[in-house]
């Protein structure tokens, strides 16, 4: 770091920790979950899937926290501007990734058409990793309900009111709705936010023990399968994990140079969108899946850093294009 300056010094400690959480979560999805066949030692598949769901729930928590911290919606004009900014933030890059999926035959044309109109969250049709973007838009559609005349009480009541129909109609989306509502609630309640985002040692220890116990239940009782009980268990697992994961983010912030964390955090959205495209083009043709030292070194030392750098470049290019096209518009780097 030139001149001994910390490029993240201007950020508040909590914001740095949230950015670190975003980076760690993305590295799990991109560097482990979708390339398990390359790892010498792998988690039981059902546990790996449960952790992946929890990681994506943390993205929903971060998104809800950021939106509630940044936006104040008072009029229909505010709501319109909010939707416009969210569309500019996500849809163009998503459409580009979706088109690349079709070109590389990762998805059929029917899935592409559904994806263009963000219908997967409503139709419960698979779309590889890009299904999560349609879920984000679903949560964004609900956001004005939270942020028009906001209050912590309203946030809790609205989340509970929405959770039951989501659990019955779209079970897989219900846990993400809870995480999103929790993020908004934490932004509105400083005391509770401190408990969750900067927990004390007893809370961290209890969180770690609960995670271990629940992980054991996931493996032994096969609770990763779809169903109402499994969805309820997943929500409990996520809530129990929040204090320990935030503690892990804080420790990582202290250990890992901020330039690295910031780079991965800013690249996270583009990395999520395009990593399957990158792996399709670079990983499998030259390094077929195998549990060997060579394949794992190639993944960790060559491919993953390259994917992060490419995604960072894509995101920076997109941000600059948006700034030129819409000078008064939002930055589009992270959410």
NORZINOR-V999743 format. One record per pair of residues at least 6 apart in sequence whose ideal C-beta (glycine too) atoms are under 8 Angstrom apart, sorted by the first residue. I is the first residue (numbers start at 1). J is the second residue. If there is no record, write none. Layout:
BEGIN
I&J, I&J
END
This chain:
BEGIN
1&7, 1&257, 1&259, 6&258, 7&258, 7&259, 7&262, 8&16, 8&19, 8&258, 8&261, 8&262, 11&19, 13&253, 14&197, 14&198, 16&253, 16&258, 16&261, 17&197, 17&246, 17&249, 17&250, 17&253, 18&62, 18&65, 18&197, 18&249, 19&261, 19&262, 19&265, 19&334, 20&249, 20&250, 20&252, 20&253, 20&256, 20&261, 20&265, 21&58, 21&62, 21&245, 21&246, 21&249, 22&59, 22&62, 22&265, 22&268, 22&334, 23&261, 23&264, 23&265, 23&268, 24&248, 24&249, 24&252, 25&55, 25&56, 25&58, 25&59, 25&268, 26&264, 26&265, 26&267, 26&268, 26&271, 26&272, 27&264, 27&304, 28&51, 28&52, 28&55, 29&52, 29&55, 29&56, 29&129, 29&272, 30&271, 30&272, 30&275, 30&304, 30&307, 31&299, 31&300, 31&304, 32&39, 32&48, 33&48, 33&49, 33&51, 33&52, 33&55, 34&129, 34&275, 34&276, 34&279, 35&279, 35&283, 35&289, 35&299, 36&42, 36&43, 36&45, 36&48, 37&289, 37&290, 37&291, 38&287, 38&289, 38&290, 38&291, 38&295, 38&296, 38&299, 39&291, 39&296, 40&291, 40&292, 40&293, 40&296, 42&48, 43&51, 44&219, 46&218, 46&219, 46&222, 46&223, 46&224, 46&225, 47&215, 47&218, 47&219, 47&224, 49&224, 50&215, 50&218, 50&223, 50&224, 50&234, 50&237, 53&175, 53&234, 53&238, 54&234, 54&237, 54&238, 54&241, 56&132, 56&176, 57&175, 57&176, 57&178, 57&179, 57&238, 58&179, 58&238, 58&245, 59&132, 60&135, 60&136, 60&139, 60&176, 60&177, 60&179, 60&180, 60&183, 61&179, 61&180, 61&182, 61&183, 61&186, 61&242, 62&183, 62&335, 63&136, 63&139, 63&180, 63&183, 63&335, 64&139, 64&146, 64&179, 64&180, 64&181, 64&182, 64&183, 64&184, 64&187, 65&183, 65&184, 65&186, 65&187, 66&183, 66&187, 66&335, 67&143, 67&147, 67&183, 67&184, 68&146, 68&147, 68&150, 68&183, 68&184, 68&187, 68&188, 69&187, 71&78, 71&82, 71&143, 71&147, 72&78, 72&147, 73&79, 73&82, 73&144, 73&147, 73&148, 74&148, 79&144, 79&148, 82&140, 82&143, 82&144, 82&147, 83&140, 85&329, 85&330, 86&137, 86&140, 88&322, 88&326, 88&329, 88&330, 88&332, 89&330, 89&332, 89&335, 90&133, 90&136, 90&137, 90&269, 90&335, 92&318, 93&269, 93&270, 93&273, 93&314, 93&315, 93&318, 94&130, 94&133, 94&273, 95&116, 96&273, 97&130, 97&273, 97&274, 97&277, 98&107, 98&112, 98&115, 98&116, 98&130, 99&112, 100&274, 100&277, 101&107, 101&112, 101&115, 101&128, 101&130, 101&276, 101&277, 102&109, 102&112, 104&277, 104&280, 104&281, 106&128, 106&276, 106&277, 106&280, 107&115, 107&127, 107&128, 111&120, 111&125, 111&126, 111&127, 114&120, 114&123, 114&125, 114&127, 115&127, 115&130, 115&134, 118&133, 118&134, 118&137, 118&138, 119&125, 119&134, 120&126, 120&127, 120&130, 120&131, 120&134, 121&131, 121&134, 121&135, 121&137, 121&138, 121&170, 121&173, 122&138, 122&170, 124&170, 124&172, 127&134, 128&276, 129&272, 129&273, 129&275, 129&276, 130&273, 132&272, 133&273, 135&173, 135&176, 136&335, 138&173, 139&176, 139&177, 139&180, 142&162, 142&177, 142&180, 145&158, 146&154, 146&155, 146&158, 146&181, 146&184, 147&184, 150&184, 150&188, 151&188, 152&185, 152&188, 152&189, 152&192, 155&181, 155&184, 155&185, 155&188, 156&181, 156&185, 158&181, 159&177, 159&178, 159&181, 159&182, 159&185, 162&177, 162&181, 163&174, 163&177, 163&178, 166&173, 166&174, 166&177, 167&174, 167&228, 167&231, 167&232, 168&228, 171&226, 171&227, 171&228, 171&231, 172&226, 172&231, 174&231, 174&235, 175&231, 175&234, 175&235, 175&238, 178&235, 178&238, 178&239, 179&238, 182&239, 182&242, 185&192, 186&192, 186&193, 186&196, 186&197, 187&193, 195&203, 195&243, 196&242, 196&243, 196&246, 197&246, 198&246, 198&250, 199&207, 199&243, 199&246, 199&247, 203&243, 204&243, 204&244, 204&247, 206&243, 207&240, 207&241, 207&242, 207&243, 207&244, 207&245, 207&247, 208&244, 210&240, 210&241, 211&237, 211&240, 211&241, 211&244, 214&233, 214&236, 214&237, 214&240, 217&223, 217&233, 218&224, 218&233, 218&237, 223&229, 223&230, 223&233, 224&230, 252&261, 253&261, 263&308, 263&312, 264&271, 264&308, 265&334, 266&312, 266&315, 266&316, 266&333, 266&334, 267&308, 267&309, 267&311, 267&312, 267&314, 267&315, 268&311, 268&334, 269&315, 269&334, 269&335, 270&311, 270&312, 270&314, 270&315, 270&318, 271&307, 271&308, 271&311, 274&307, 274&310, 274&311, 274&314, 275&307, 275&311, 278&303, 278&306, 278&307, 278&310, 278&311, 279&303, 279&307, 282&303, 282&306, 283&299, 283&303, 287&295, 287&298, 287&299, 287&303, 288&295, 289&295, 315&333, 318&332, 319&331, 319&332, 319&333, 322&329, 322&330, 322&331, 322&332, 323&329, 323&331
END
